[in-house]
Amino acid sequence: MQELFIKICGITNLEDAKFAAECGAHALGFNFYEKSPRFVKPERVQEISSKLPEHISKIGVFVNADRKYIHDIITAAKLSAVQLLGSEGPDDLVDYEVSAIKVFRVGKDFDVEVMRNYLVDAFLLDTHREGIYGGTGQTFDWNIAVKGKEFGRIILSGGLTPDNIEAAVRFVQPYGVDVCSGVELRPGKKDPMKVRDFIARAKGVPLVYDQEFDEDDK
C-alpha cells in the first residue's frame, strides 16, 4: 500500500521542525518569500536542516523568484526540492538540480487542463485568495484535485486541518498533503497537538485508488 506523503509547511524554528519529524512528517516547507510572515533566511534553514534526520525532505517555497536566487538558496540552505508559486511556464521548471513542485492556486476560473503542459515531480494545489500566497486557511473544490491526478502527482493543500484531513484524503486519494496555517498557534509557530493529530489522522486513511466516493465524504 502506498504511503501518503505529508508536508508541514511554514517552518521557522528548530523546535517545530524536530517535532513534526518525530510525528512522522516526510517533508518540511521553508518560506523564502520575504513578504510572508513565515519568511526564514537561508542560513537559518541550513541551521535547522543540519539537526534533522537525513530522510526528511527540506522544501523551499518561492513566489515569482529569480532563477539565480532560487539556485543560490538551494545550495545555501541545502534544499531537497523547490516549490514554485508564480507565473512560471513549463519551460521555466526544467534543469533544477533538485525536485520541482509547481503550485497552482485554485479559484473559480481555474482550468485544470493547464496542468497538462507541465512536466514536474508533483503539483501542489492550494486555494486562490487575492494577494495571499499560501496559508489562506480556505479549502477549494476537491473535485478539481481529483481531476488533476490525470496529469501527475497531486499534493493537496488549502485549508486542511486535523478536523478535515481524513475526509480530504478519502475523497481525493492524493499523492500527498500539505498543511500550514491549519496546525499553527500563530503565523510561524506550530501547535504541537494539531501537528500530531494532523499527521496521525492523515496516516490513518488508507489509499485505495479507483474507489468510488460519495459527495457526502467531502
MDTraj code that builds the backbone (N, CA, C; nanometers):
import mdtraj as md
import numpy as np

residues = "MET GLN GLU LEU PHE ILE LYS ILE CYS GLY ILE THR ASN LEU GLU ASP ALA LYS PHE ALA ALA GLU CYS GLY ALA HIS ALA LEU GLY PHE ASN PHE TYR GLU LYS SER PRO ARG PHE VAL LYS PRO GLU ARG VAL GLN GLU ILE SER SER LYS LEU PRO GLU HIS ILE SER LYS ILE GLY VAL PHE VAL ASN ALA ASP ARG LYS TYR ILE HIS ASP ILE ILE THR ALA ALA LYS LEU SER ALA VAL GLN LEU LEU GLY SER GLU GLY PRO ASP ASP LEU VAL ASP TYR GLU VAL SER ALA ILE LYS VAL PHE ARG VAL GLY LYS ASP PHE ASP VAL GLU VAL MET ARG ASN TYR LEU VAL ASP ALA PHE LEU LEU ASP THR HIS ARG GLU GLY ILE TYR GLY GLY THR GLY GLN THR PHE ASP TRP ASN ILE ALA VAL LYS GLY LYS GLU PHE GLY ARG ILE ILE LEU SER GLY GLY LEU THR PRO ASP ASN ILE GLU ALA ALA VAL ARG PHE VAL GLN PRO TYR GLY VAL ASP VAL CYS SER GLY VAL GLU LEU ARG PRO GLY LYS LYS ASP PRO MET LYS VAL ARG ASP PHE ILE ALA ARG ALA LYS GLY VAL PRO LEU VAL TYR ASP GLN GLU PHE ASP GLU ASP ASP LYS".split()
xyz = np.array([
    [0.0840, -0.1197, 0.0000],
    [0.0000, 0.0000, 0.0000],
    [0.0881, 0.1254, 0.0000],
    [0.0561, 0.2186, -0.0870],
    [0.1335, 0.3421, -0.0941],
    [0.1147, 0.4248, 0.0323],
    [0.2234, 0.4889, 0.0776],
    [0.2171, 0.5743, 0.1954],
    [0.1937, 0.7187, 0.1541],
    [0.1056, 0.7855, 0.2232],
    [0.0746, 0.9249, 0.1948],
    [0.1933, 1.0133, 0.2319],
    [0.2326, 1.1017, 0.1399],
    [0.3394, 1.1981, 0.1623],
    [0.2826, 1.3154, 0.2419],
    [0.3461, 1.3478, 0.3547],
    [0.2940, 1.4527, 0.4433],
    [0.3978, 1.5627, 0.4593],
    [0.3591, 1.6845, 0.4257],
    [0.4479, 1.8008, 0.4342],
    [0.3889, 1.9034, 0.5305],
    [0.4712, 1.9453, 0.6261],
    [0.4335, 2.0529, 0.7185],
    [0.5069, 2.1776, 0.6730],
    [0.4331, 2.2790, 0.6348],
    [0.4922, 2.3977, 0.5734],
    [0.4926, 2.5160, 0.6709],
    [0.5722, 2.6183, 0.6345],
    [0.5803, 2.7381, 0.7172],
    [0.6646, 2.7183, 0.8417],
    [0.7638, 2.6293, 0.8348],
    [0.8519, 2.6044, 0.9482],
    [0.9507, 2.7209, 0.9633],
    [0.9645, 2.7700, 1.0862],
    [1.0564, 2.8832, 1.1111],
    [1.1548, 2.8564, 1.2237],
    [1.1406, 2.7429, 1.2936],
    [1.2262, 2.7185, 1.4094],
    [1.2535, 2.5694, 1.4253],
    [1.3614, 2.5393, 1.4963],
    [1.4057, 2.4009, 1.5128],
    [1.3075, 2.3178, 1.5937],
    [1.2493, 2.3760, 1.6970],
    [1.1563, 2.3013, 1.7820],
    [1.0409, 2.2443, 1.7008],
    [0.9784, 2.3276, 1.6177],
    [0.8667, 2.2816, 1.5349],
    [0.9128, 2.1790, 1.4323],
    [1.0310, 2.2018, 1.3745],
    [1.0826, 2.1109, 1.2725],
    [1.1060, 1.9715, 1.3307],
    [1.1722, 1.9647, 1.4445],
    [1.2024, 1.8356, 1.5060],
    [1.0757, 1.7644, 1.5494],
    [0.9785, 1.8385, 1.6019],
    [0.8553, 1.7754, 1.6479],
    [0.7780, 1.7166, 1.5302],
    [0.7687, 1.7925, 1.4193],
    [0.6976, 1.7415, 1.3019],
    [0.7649, 1.6164, 1.2486],
    [0.8978, 1.6162, 1.2478],
    [0.9714, 1.4979, 1.2011],
    [0.9458, 1.3782, 1.2924],
    [0.9468, 1.4019, 1.4219],
    [0.9231, 1.2937, 1.5178],
    [0.7824, 1.2368, 1.5053],
    [0.6880, 1.3208, 1.4638],
    [0.5486, 1.2755, 1.4493],
    [0.5253, 1.1994, 1.3192],
    [0.6232, 1.2030, 1.2290],
    [0.6098, 1.1255, 1.1070],
    [0.5963, 1.2036, 0.9784],
    [0.6198, 1.3353, 0.9824],
    [0.6172, 1.4131, 0.8586],
    [0.7311, 1.3676, 0.7677],
    [0.7064, 1.3685, 0.6373],
    [0.8092, 1.3309, 0.5408],
    [0.8875, 1.4518, 0.4913],
    [0.8264, 1.5698, 0.4983],
    [0.8898, 1.6902, 0.4447],
    [0.8507, 1.8122, 0.5264],
    [0.9402, 1.9100, 0.5257],
    [0.9156, 2.0375, 0.5913],
    [0.9331, 2.1478, 0.4884],
    [0.8445, 2.2475, 0.4946],
    [0.8497, 2.3578, 0.3999],
    [0.9021, 2.4850, 0.4642],
    [0.9947, 2.5515, 0.3935],
    [1.0542, 2.6759, 0.4417],
    [1.0242, 2.7861, 0.3407],
    [0.9676, 2.8960, 0.3888],
    [0.9183, 3.0018, 0.3005],
    [1.0257, 3.1080, 0.2789],
    [1.0649, 3.1257, 0.1525],
    [1.1651, 3.2256, 0.1172],
    [1.1029, 3.3472, 0.0481],
    [0.9725, 3.3639, 0.0660],
    [0.9020, 3.4817, 0.0138],
    [0.9054, 3.5888, 0.1220],
    [0.9790, 3.6968, 0.0973],
    [1.0091, 3.7930, 0.2026],
    [0.8861, 3.8644, 0.2593],
    [0.7768, 3.8680, 0.1855],
    [0.6557, 3.9336, 0.2354],
    [0.5711, 3.8424, 0.3233],
    [0.6118, 3.7176, 0.3348],
    [0.5360, 3.6226, 0.4154],
    [0.5708, 3.6374, 0.5633],
    [0.4704, 3.6243, 0.6520],
    [0.5003, 3.6254, 0.7964],
    [0.5784, 3.5034, 0.8402],
    [0.5933, 3.4063, 0.7513],
    [0.6677, 3.2838, 0.7809],
    [0.8036, 3.2806, 0.7111],
    [0.8476, 3.3931, 0.6620],
    [0.9761, 3.4024, 0.5920],
    [1.0921, 3.3636, 0.6835],
    [1.1843, 3.2847, 0.6279],
    [1.3067, 3.2490, 0.7004],
    [1.4271, 3.2711, 0.6087],
    [1.5391, 3.3072, 0.6673],
    [1.6612, 3.3290, 0.5904],
    [1.7296, 3.1959, 0.5618],
    [1.8017, 3.1872, 0.4495],
    [1.8671, 3.0615, 0.4116],
    [1.9594, 3.0057, 0.5191],
    [2.0360, 3.0923, 0.5850],
    [2.1287, 3.0431, 0.6869],
    [2.0554, 2.9820, 0.8064],
    [1.9369, 3.0343, 0.8352],
    [1.8559, 2.9781, 0.9427],
    [1.8043, 2.8403, 0.9028],
    [1.7640, 2.8251, 0.7773],
    [1.7158, 2.6961, 0.7292],
    [1.8277, 2.5927, 0.7308],
    [1.9464, 2.6327, 0.6906],
    [2.0588, 2.5400, 0.6935],
    [2.0879, 2.4940, 0.8369],
    [2.0778, 2.5876, 0.9312],
    [2.0999, 2.5534, 1.0711],
    [1.9976, 2.4524, 1.1206],
    [1.8699, 2.4760, 1.0840],
    [1.7637, 2.3835, 1.1239],
    [1.7832, 2.2483, 1.0569],
    [1.8095, 2.2509, 0.9264],
    [1.8210, 2.1270, 0.8492],
    [1.9337, 2.0381, 0.8987],
    [2.0424, 2.1001, 0.9448],
    [2.1582, 2.0231, 0.9895],
    [2.1279, 1.9389, 1.1125],
    [2.0189, 1.9704, 1.1808],
    [1.9828, 1.8986, 1.3036],
    [1.8639, 1.8045, 1.2826],
    [1.8267, 1.7829, 1.1575],
    [1.7143, 1.6958, 1.1253],
    [1.7628, 1.5636, 1.0657],
    [1.6818, 1.4577, 1.0755],
    [1.7190, 1.3303, 1.0127],
    [1.7379, 1.3468, 0.8620],
    [1.8289, 1.2710, 0.8050],
    [1.8609, 1.2814, 0.6629],
    [1.7392, 1.2542, 0.5735],
    [1.6489, 1.1656, 0.6202],
    [1.5369, 1.1271, 0.5339],
    [1.4293, 1.2343, 0.5224],
    [1.4347, 1.3379, 0.6041],
    [1.3347, 1.4441, 0.5970],
    [1.3662, 1.5376, 0.4800],
    [1.2702, 1.5542, 0.3893],
    [1.2892, 1.6451, 0.2759],
    [1.2752, 1.7902, 0.3219],
    [1.3656, 1.8745, 0.2735],
    [1.3613, 2.0168, 0.3046],
    [1.3221, 2.0913, 0.1771],
    [1.2034, 2.1476, 0.1782],
    [1.1466, 2.2059, 0.0565],
    [1.1403, 2.3574, 0.0693],
    [1.1995, 2.4266, -0.0278],
    [1.1973, 2.5719, -0.0292],
    [1.0784, 2.6242, -0.1071],
    [1.0048, 2.7186, -0.0485],
    [0.8859, 2.7773, -0.1111],
    [0.9232, 2.9144, -0.1672],
    [0.8987, 2.9335, -0.2975],
    [0.9362, 3.0573, -0.3657],
    [0.8159, 3.1139, -0.4412],
    [0.8053, 3.2478, -0.4429],
    [0.6966, 3.3156, -0.5133],
    [0.7554, 3.4103, -0.6163],
    [0.7366, 3.3764, -0.7456],
    [0.7883, 3.4598, -0.8555],
    [0.9329, 3.5006, -0.8316],
    [1.0137, 3.4049, -0.7901],
    [1.1531, 3.4336, -0.7562],
    [1.2438, 3.4220, -0.8782],
    [1.3522, 3.4984, -0.8760],
    [1.4537, 3.4925, -0.9790],
    [1.5224, 3.3557, -0.9750],
    [1.5506, 3.3031, -1.0922],
    [1.6066, 3.1676, -1.1004],
    [1.7418, 3.1573, -1.0288],
    [1.8260, 3.2587, -1.0446],
    [1.9564, 3.2562, -0.9777],
    [1.9392, 3.2580, -0.8258],
    [1.8430, 3.3381, -0.7794],
    [1.8141, 3.3446, -0.6357],
    [1.7734, 3.2062, -0.5843],
    [1.6902, 3.1368, -0.6604],
    [1.6470, 3.0029, -0.6203],
    [1.7660, 2.9074, -0.6155],
    [1.8491, 2.9090, -0.7202],
    [1.9659, 2.8208, -0.7234],
    [2.0605, 2.8499, -0.6073],
    [2.0795, 2.9767, -0.5769],
    [2.1694, 3.0141, -0.4661],
    [2.1180, 2.9604, -0.3329],
    [1.9860, 2.9675, -0.3134],
    [1.9289, 2.9216, -0.1871],
    [1.9271, 2.7686, -0.1794],
    [1.9083, 2.7022, -0.2921],
    [1.9174, 2.5561, -0.2925],
    [2.0512, 2.5131, -0.2337],
    [2.1561, 2.5820, -0.2751],
    [2.2904, 2.5491, -0.2271],
    [2.3112, 2.5928, -0.0825],
    [2.2721, 2.7165, -0.0531],
    [2.2972, 2.7726, 0.0807],
    [2.2187, 2.7010, 0.1890],
    [2.0936, 2.6654, 0.1585],
    [2.0067, 2.6030, 0.2587],
    [2.0032, 2.4513, 0.2479],
    [2.0744, 2.3974, 0.1489],
    [2.0800, 2.2521, 0.1284],
    [1.9404, 2.1916, 0.1136],
    [1.8655, 2.2454, 0.0176],
    [1.7276, 2.2022, -0.0045],
    [1.7205, 2.0695, -0.0800],
    [1.6115, 1.9975, -0.0541],
    [1.5834, 1.8726, -0.1251],
    [1.4959, 1.8968, -0.2479],
    [1.4158, 2.0045, -0.2428],
    [1.3207, 2.0331, -0.3502],
    [1.2814, 2.1797, -0.3448],
    [1.2247, 2.2274, -0.4562],
    [1.1728, 2.3638, -0.4617],
    [1.0245, 2.3588, -0.4950],
    [0.9499, 2.4481, -0.4338],
    [0.8060, 2.4601, -0.4558],
    [0.7833, 2.5992, -0.5132],
    [0.7410, 2.6063, -0.6390],
    [0.7388, 2.7316, -0.7125],
    [0.5966, 2.7800, -0.7354],
    [0.5689, 2.8987, -0.6855],
    [0.4363, 2.9582, -0.6941],
    [0.4493, 3.0911, -0.7669],
    [0.3945, 3.0972, -0.8859],
    [0.4035, 3.2217, -0.9613],
    [0.3686, 3.2006, -1.1065],
    [0.4312, 3.2805, -1.1918],
    [0.3963, 3.2814, -1.3335],
    [0.4854, 3.1903, -1.4170],
    [0.5531, 3.0950, -1.3525],
    [0.6421, 3.0065, -1.4269],
    [0.5676, 2.9282, -1.5340],
    [0.6255, 2.9257, -1.6549],
    [0.5723, 2.8417, -1.7605],
    [0.6408, 2.7067, -1.7580],
    [0.5953, 2.6129, -1.8420],
    [0.6535, 2.4788, -1.8433],
    [0.8051, 2.4778, -1.8637],
    [0.8563, 2.5663, -1.9487],
    [0.9996, 2.5677, -1.9775],
    [1.0823, 2.6244, -1.8622],
    [1.0163, 2.6917, -1.7676],
    [1.0884, 2.7519, -1.6548],
    [1.1127, 2.6535, -1.5414],
    [1.0614, 2.5324, -1.5541],
    [1.0677, 2.4373, -1.4440],
    [1.1616, 2.3201, -1.4711],
    [1.2465, 2.3366, -1.5709],
    [1.3424, 2.2314, -1.6035],
    [1.4815, 2.2710, -1.5557],
    [1.5667, 2.1726, -1.5469],
    [1.7086, 2.1930, -1.5161],
    [1.7372, 2.2379, -1.3731],
    [1.6467, 2.2127, -1.2811],
    [1.6798, 2.2332, -1.1402],
    [1.7529, 2.1095, -1.0900],
    [1.8492, 2.1306, -1.0016],
    [1.9278, 2.0174, -0.9520],
    [1.8558, 1.9385, -0.8436],
    [1.7374, 1.9852, -0.8048],
    [1.6541, 1.9150, -0.7072],
    [1.5141, 1.8998, -0.7650],
    [1.4283, 1.8272, -0.6959],
    [1.2910, 1.8070, -0.7418],
    [1.2154, 1.9395, -0.7479],
    [1.1249, 1.9504, -0.8451],
    [1.0464, 2.0731, -0.8634],
    [0.8979, 2.0432, -0.8455],
    [0.8335, 2.1248, -0.7632],
    [0.6896, 2.1154, -0.7384],
    [0.6257, 2.2440, -0.7890],
    [0.5320, 2.2342, -0.8788],
    [0.4625, 2.3514, -0.9306],
    [0.3327, 2.3732, -0.8542],
    [0.3135, 2.4950, -0.8056],
    [0.1930, 2.5296, -0.7306],
    [0.0912, 2.5959, -0.8218],
    [-0.0323, 2.5527, -0.8113],
    [-0.1436, 2.6209, -0.8767],
    [-0.2425, 2.6636, -0.7694],
    [-0.2842, 2.7898, -0.7761],
    [-0.3842, 2.8424, -0.6834],
    [-0.5204, 2.8276, -0.7497],
    [-0.6051, 2.7493, -0.6878],
    [-0.7321, 2.7105, -0.7484],
    [-0.8442, 2.8047, -0.7056],
    [-0.8982, 2.8755, -0.8043],
    [-1.0135, 2.9615, -0.7834],
    [-1.1257, 2.9211, -0.8756],
    [-1.2280, 3.0027, -0.8829],
    [-1.3464, 2.9659, -0.9627],
    [-1.3175, 2.9590, -1.1117],
    [-1.2134, 3.0294, -1.1581],
    [-1.1828, 3.0303, -1.3007],
    [-1.0652, 2.9391, -1.3365],
    [-1.0203, 2.8574, -1.2429],
    [-0.9040, 2.7728, -1.2693],
    [-0.9368, 2.6654, -1.3717],
    [-0.8496, 2.6522, -1.4730],
    [-0.8653, 2.5494, -1.5761],
    [-0.7639, 2.4387, -1.5487],
    [-0.8110, 2.3258, -1.5000],
    [-0.7227, 2.2169, -1.4619],
    [-0.6426, 2.1643, -1.5807],
    [-0.6908, 2.1869, -1.7018],
    [-0.6219, 2.1364, -1.8206],
    [-0.4847, 2.2006, -1.8397],
    [-0.4603, 2.3162, -1.7788],
    [-0.3298, 2.3821, -1.7932],
    [-0.2182, 2.2967, -1.7350],
    [-0.2518, 2.2092, -1.6422],
    [-0.1517, 2.1227, -1.5797],
    [-0.0914, 2.0246, -1.6798],
    [-0.1642, 1.9983, -1.7856],
    [-0.1189, 1.9027, -1.8867],
    [0.0156, 1.9429, -1.9477],
    [0.0448, 2.0722, -1.9484],
    [0.1637, 2.1239, -2.0161],
    [0.2914, 2.1134, -1.9328],
    [0.2787, 2.0775, -1.8053],
    [0.3934, 2.0801, -1.7144],
    [0.4455, 1.9395, -1.6874],
    [0.5790, 1.9285, -1.6894],
    [0.6445, 1.8045, -1.6532],
    [0.7253, 1.8320, -1.5260],
    [0.6669, 1.7994, -1.4114],
    [0.7295, 1.8274, -1.2816],
    [0.7183, 1.7035, -1.1931],
    [0.7866, 1.7086, -1.0800],
    [0.7821, 1.5949, -0.9883],
    [0.6469, 1.5834, -0.9192],
    [0.5801, 1.6976, -0.8975],
    [0.4469, 1.6964, -0.8360],
    [0.3827, 1.8332, -0.8554],
    [0.2504, 1.8340, -0.8441],
    [0.1740, 1.9589, -0.8414],
    [0.1205, 1.9789, -0.7005],
    [0.1263, 2.1010, -0.6519],
    [0.0610, 2.1339, -0.5254],
    [-0.0556, 2.2266, -0.5564],
    [-0.1744, 2.1847, -0.5157],
    [-0.2947, 2.2643, -0.5403],
    [-0.3376, 2.3320, -0.4112],
    [-0.3444, 2.4648, -0.4154],
    [-0.3802, 2.5464, -0.2995],
    [-0.4991, 2.6332, -0.3366],
    [-0.5564, 2.6982, -0.2390],
    [-0.6729, 2.7837, -0.2616],
    [-0.6298, 2.9227, -0.3052],
    [-0.6925, 2.9721, -0.4103],
    [-0.6624, 3.1078, -0.4558],
    [-0.7339, 3.2109, -0.3681],
    [-0.6552, 3.3052, -0.3196],
    [-0.7094, 3.4190, -0.2477],
    [-0.6253, 3.5394, -0.2852],
    [-0.6875, 3.6415, -0.3369],
    [-0.6171, 3.7561, -0.3927],
    [-0.5169, 3.8144, -0.2934],
    [-0.3923, 3.8274, -0.3401],
    [-0.2886, 3.8916, -0.2605],
    [-0.2247, 3.8043, -0.1544],
    [-0.2718, 3.6792, -0.1400],
    [-0.2163, 3.5892, -0.0380],
    [-0.1607, 3.4649, -0.1063],
    [-0.0344, 3.4339, -0.0755],
    [0.0314, 3.3180, -0.1343],
    [0.0525, 3.2125, -0.0274],
    [-0.0431, 3.1216, -0.0141],
    [-0.0347, 3.0149, 0.0853],
    [-0.0884, 3.0594, 0.2198],
    [-0.1217, 2.9607, 0.3022],
    [-0.1710, 2.9912, 0.4361],
    [-0.3041, 3.0626, 0.4380],
    [-0.3909, 3.0351, 0.3393],
    [-0.5199, 3.1042, 0.3329],
    [-0.6193, 3.0520, 0.4355],
    [-0.6041, 2.9254, 0.4760],
    [-0.6988, 2.8650, 0.5684],
    [-0.8311, 2.8303, 0.5040],
    [-0.8353, 2.8293, 0.3697],
    [-0.9596, 2.8019, 0.2983],
    [-0.9420, 2.6831, 0.2045],
    [-1.0457, 2.6012, 0.1945],
    [-1.0427, 2.4879, 0.1028],
    [-1.0948, 2.5304, -0.0342],
    [-1.0771, 2.4420, -0.1320],
    [-1.1341, 2.4622, -0.2648],
    [-1.2084, 2.3344, -0.3037],
    [-1.2678, 2.3337, -0.4204],
    [-1.3448, 2.2179, -0.4672],
    [-1.2496, 2.1000, -0.4913],
    [-1.2559, 1.9999, -0.4065],
    [-1.1636, 1.8870, -0.4175],
    [-1.1842, 1.8042, -0.5438],
    [-1.2949, 1.8206, -0.6123],
    [-1.3128, 1.7509, -0.7395],
    [-1.2068, 1.7934, -0.8403],
    [-1.1589, 1.9174, -0.8296],
    [-1.0532, 1.9662, -0.9193],
    [-0.9239, 1.8900, -0.8928],
    [-0.8944, 1.8625, -0.7667],
    [-0.7753, 1.7854, -0.7326],
    [-0.7852, 1.6431, -0.7864],
    [-0.9028, 1.5856, -0.7794],
    [-0.9240, 1.4509, -0.8337],
    [-0.8967, 1.4515, -0.9845],
    [-0.9489, 1.5506, -1.0534],
    [-0.9260, 1.5642, -1.1975],
    [-0.7776, 1.5840, -1.2270],
    [-0.7099, 1.6615, -1.1429],
    [-0.5688, 1.6919, -1.1643],
    [-0.4786, 1.5708, -1.1593],
    [-0.5238, 1.4623, -1.0959],
    [-0.4419, 1.3409, -1.0878],
    [-0.4136, 1.2808, -1.2252],
    [-0.4892, 1.3214, -1.3246],
    [-0.4639, 1.2738, -1.4604],
    [-0.3290, 1.3230, -1.5127],
    [-0.2773, 1.4328, -1.4543],
    [-0.1595, 1.4981, -1.5097],
    [-0.0343, 1.4822, -1.4244],
    [-0.0448, 1.4138, -1.3114],
    [0.0724, 1.3915, -1.2288],
    [0.0369, 1.3763, -1.0824],
    [0.1397, 1.3680, -1.0004],
    [0.1201, 1.3560, -0.8559],
    [0.0585, 1.4835, -0.8003],
    [-0.0408, 1.4677, -0.7146],
    [-0.1088, 1.5817, -0.6539],
    [-0.0791, 1.5875, -0.5043],
    [-0.0281, 1.7024, -0.4605],
    [-0.0160, 1.7330, -0.3186],
    [-0.1291, 1.8290, -0.2862],
    [-0.2214, 1.7846, -0.2030],
    [-0.3396, 1.8640, -0.1706],
    [-0.3087, 1.9608, -0.0573],
    [-0.3454, 2.0854, -0.0767],
    [-0.3253, 2.1882, 0.0249],
    [-0.4497, 2.2771, 0.0287],
    [-0.4449, 2.3815, 0.1101],
    [-0.5560, 2.4763, 0.1148],
    [-0.6597, 2.4437, 0.2195],
    [-0.6474, 2.5053, 0.3370],
    [-0.7494, 2.4921, 0.4403],
    [-0.7563, 2.3578, 0.5098],
    [-0.6528, 2.2775, 0.4982],
    [-0.6540, 2.1474, 0.5659],
    [-0.6265, 2.1645, 0.7149],
    [-0.6926, 2.0831, 0.7951],
    [-0.6812, 2.0873, 0.9406],
    [-0.6908, 1.9450, 0.9940],
    [-0.6623, 1.9247, 1.1227],
    [-0.6846, 1.7911, 1.1793],
    [-0.8296, 1.7457, 1.1673],
    [-0.9233, 1.8407, 1.1608],
    [-1.0653, 1.8058, 1.1565],
    [-1.1128, 1.7593, 1.0197],
    [-1.0473, 1.8062, 0.9110],
    [-1.0961, 1.7682, 0.7777],
    [-0.9977, 1.6841, 0.6972],
    [-0.8804, 1.6537, 0.7529],
    [-0.7799, 1.5842, 0.6735],
    [-0.8239, 1.4434, 0.6349],
    [-0.8953, 1.3733, 0.7217],
    [-0.9390, 1.2383, 0.6873],
    [-1.0366, 1.2398, 0.5704],
    [-1.1310, 1.3327, 0.5728],
    [-1.2260, 1.3439, 0.4624],
    [-1.1545, 1.3829, 0.3331],
    [-1.0553, 1.4708, 0.3443],
    [-0.9811, 1.5146, 0.2260],
    [-0.9058, 1.3989, 0.1613],
    [-0.8376, 1.3192, 0.2422],
    [-0.7612, 1.2071, 0.1878],
    [-0.8538, 1.1006, 0.1301],
    [-0.9636, 1.0735, 0.1990],
    [-1.0593, 0.9745, 0.1466],
    [-1.1145, 1.0189, 0.0118],
    [-1.1472, 1.1458, 0.0002],
    [-1.2128, 1.1960, -0.1210],
    [-1.1163, 1.2071, -0.2386],
    [-0.9993, 1.2658, -0.2157],
    [-0.9060, 1.2945, -0.3246],
    [-0.8115, 1.1780, -0.3528],
    [-0.7731, 1.1031, -0.2494],
    [-0.6707, 0.9993, -0.2644],
    [-0.5449, 1.0584, -0.3302],
    [-0.4884, 1.1631, -0.2700],
    [-0.3753, 1.2303, -0.3336],
    [-0.2434, 1.1579, -0.3095],
    [-0.1415, 1.2017, -0.3821],
    [-0.0056, 1.1540, -0.3544],
    [0.0390, 1.2039, -0.2181],
    [0.0025, 1.3300, -0.1862],
    [0.0447, 1.3864, -0.0589],
    [-0.0458, 1.4994, -0.0132],
    [-0.0199, 1.5466, 0.1083],
    [-0.0945, 1.6594, 0.1641],
    [0.0051, 1.7594, 0.2243],
    [-0.0378, 1.8843, 0.2283],
    [0.0461, 1.9933, 0.2774],
    [-0.0393, 2.0806, 0.3691],
    [0.0157, 2.1149, 0.4865],
    [-0.0586, 2.1986, 0.5803],
    [0.0333, 2.3066, 0.6351],
    [-0.0261, 2.4250, 0.6579],
    [0.0498, 2.5353, 0.7154],
    [-0.0322, 2.5990, 0.8279],
    [-0.1230, 2.6873, 0.7930],
    [-0.1998, 2.7602, 0.8952],
    [-0.2904, 2.6685, 0.9764],
    [-0.3285, 2.5543, 0.9198],
    [-0.4197, 2.4633, 0.9889],
    [-0.3625, 2.3957, 1.1111],
    [-0.2301, 2.4090, 1.1319],
    [-0.1675, 2.3492, 1.2510],
    [-0.0841, 2.4532, 1.3264],
    [-0.1245, 2.5795, 1.3160],
    [-0.0485, 2.6864, 1.3800],
    [-0.1176, 2.7424, 1.5038],
    [-0.0356, 2.7919, 1.5964],
    [-0.0834, 2.8773, 1.7052],
    [-0.0931, 3.0204, 1.6549],
    [0.0022, 3.0578, 1.5715],
    [0.0091, 3.1885, 1.5075],
    [0.1031, 3.1734, 1.3888],
    [0.1054, 3.2670, 1.2927],
    [0.1943, 3.2506, 1.1773],
    [0.3400, 3.2293, 1.2183],
    [0.3954, 3.1164, 1.1756],
    [0.5341, 3.0859, 1.2047],
    [0.5571, 3.0012, 1.3277],
    [0.4515, 2.9736, 1.4042],
    [0.4641, 2.8915, 1.5246],
    [0.3574, 2.7836, 1.5242],
    [0.4017, 2.6562, 1.5296],
    [0.3082, 2.5447, 1.5216],
    [0.2470, 2.5104, 1.6567],
    [0.1290, 2.4515, 1.6493],
    [0.0595, 2.3978, 1.7658],
    [0.0919, 2.2489, 1.7718],
    [0.1709, 2.2034, 1.8699],
    [0.2135, 2.0634, 1.8726],
    [0.0986, 1.9635, 1.8669],
    [-0.0083, 1.9903, 1.9391],
    [-0.1209, 1.8974, 1.9400],
    [-0.1836, 1.8859, 1.8011],
    [-0.1978, 1.9991, 1.7324],
    [-0.2560, 1.9964, 1.5983],
    [-0.1644, 1.9259, 1.4988],
    [-0.0338, 1.9498, 1.5109],
    [0.0616, 1.8822, 1.4225],
    [0.0532, 1.7317, 1.4414],
    [0.0553, 1.6886, 1.5655],
    [0.0488, 1.5459, 1.5957],
    [-0.0810, 1.4843, 1.5444],
    [-0.1943, 1.5511, 1.5712],
    [-0.3231, 1.4965, 1.5301],
    [-0.3376, 1.4949, 1.3786],
    [-0.2895, 1.6006, 1.3129],
    [-0.2987, 1.6078, 1.1671],
    [-0.2251, 1.4905, 1.1037],
    [-0.1023, 1.4684, 1.1459],
    [-0.0209, 1.3620, 1.0870],
    [-0.0802, 1.2247, 1.1166],
    [-0.1221, 1.2032, 1.2402],
    [-0.1788, 1.0737, 1.2771],
    [-0.3065, 1.0448, 1.1983],
    [-0.3929, 1.1438, 1.1857],
    [-0.5188, 1.1224, 1.1142],
    [-0.4955, 1.1049, 0.9644],
    [-0.4002, 1.1799, 0.9096],
    [-0.3692, 1.1656, 0.7674],
    [-0.3161, 1.0262, 0.7372],
    [-0.2291, 0.9766, 0.8235],
    [-0.1709, 0.8444, 0.8037],
    [-0.2738, 0.7326, 0.8244],
    [-0.3809, 0.7639, 0.8971],
    [-0.4793, 0.6615, 0.9293],
    [-0.5764, 0.6281, 0.8184],
    [-0.5739, 0.7056, 0.7094],
    [-0.6661, 0.6815, 0.5980],
    [-0.5945, 0.6020, 0.4893],
    [-0.6420, 0.4825, 0.4561],
    [-0.5763, 0.4036, 0.3515],
    [-0.5949, 0.4660, 0.2142],
    [-0.4921, 0.4527, 0.1323],
    [-0.5013, 0.4998, -0.0060],
    [-0.5444, 0.3827, -0.0917],
    [-0.6672, 0.3903, -0.1381],
    [-0.7248, 0.2834, -0.2202],
    [-0.7716, 0.3474, -0.3492],
    [-0.6898, 0.3377, -0.4518],
    [-0.7213, 0.4066, -0.5756],
    [-0.8360, 0.3406, -0.6502],
    [-0.9036, 0.4244, -0.7308],
    [-1.0175, 0.3832, -0.8131],
    [-1.1409, 0.3506, -0.7288],
    [-1.1388, 0.3887, -0.6022],
    [-1.2570, 0.3660, -0.5194],
    [-1.3591, 0.4764, -0.5425],
    [-1.4836, 0.4433, -0.5346],
    [-1.5906, 0.5416, -0.5525],
    [-1.6142, 0.6144, -0.4205],
    [-1.6388, 0.7456, -0.4296],
    [-1.6648, 0.8258, -0.3099],
    [-1.7938, 0.9019, -0.3276],
    [-1.8664, 0.9102, -0.2199],
    [-1.9886, 0.9907, -0.2199],
    [-1.9539, 1.1358, -0.1958],
    [-2.0349, 1.2254, -0.2484],
    [-2.0139, 1.3688, -0.2253],
    [-2.0226, 1.4007, -0.0775],
    [-2.0946, 1.3190, -0.0006],
    [-2.1070, 1.3428, 0.1438],
    [-1.9749, 1.3238, 0.2176],
    [-1.8772, 1.2534, 0.1533],
    [-1.7480, 1.2320, 0.2161],
    [-1.6658, 1.3598, 0.2236],
    [-1.6993, 1.4577, 0.1400],
    [-1.6178, 1.5795, 0.1345],
    [-1.6411, 1.6658, 0.2555],
])
top = md.Topology()
chain = top.add_chain()
for i, resn in enumerate(residues, 1):
    res = top.add_residue(resn, chain, resSeq=i)
    for name in ("N", "CA", "C"):
        top.add_atom(name, md.element.get_by_symbol(name[0]), res)
traj = md.Trajectory(xyz[None], top)
